[in-house]
Amino acid sequence: MKITEKEFNVATGEETITEREETAAEKKARELHEKETALMAAEQEAKATAKAALLNRLGITAEEAALLLS
């Protein structure tokens, strides 16, 4: 994956843009972050599904549940 880096020199007003390949460490960190993000999204989806199923079994809406819990 290409990484684009942008540097701006305030004193001269010069802007430098460089492209480079990611290092092995950067690739490993990116892939780990992608896996963690996917896992968190799956967990949130599972919680939302469980919540919806529970509300459906109780026969109430999310707004009604919020009123009961407030």
Secondary structure, 3 states (H helix, E strand, C coil): CEEEEEEECCCCCCEEEEEEECCHHHHHHHHHHHHHHHHHHHHHHHHHHHHHHHHHHHCCCHHHHHHHHC
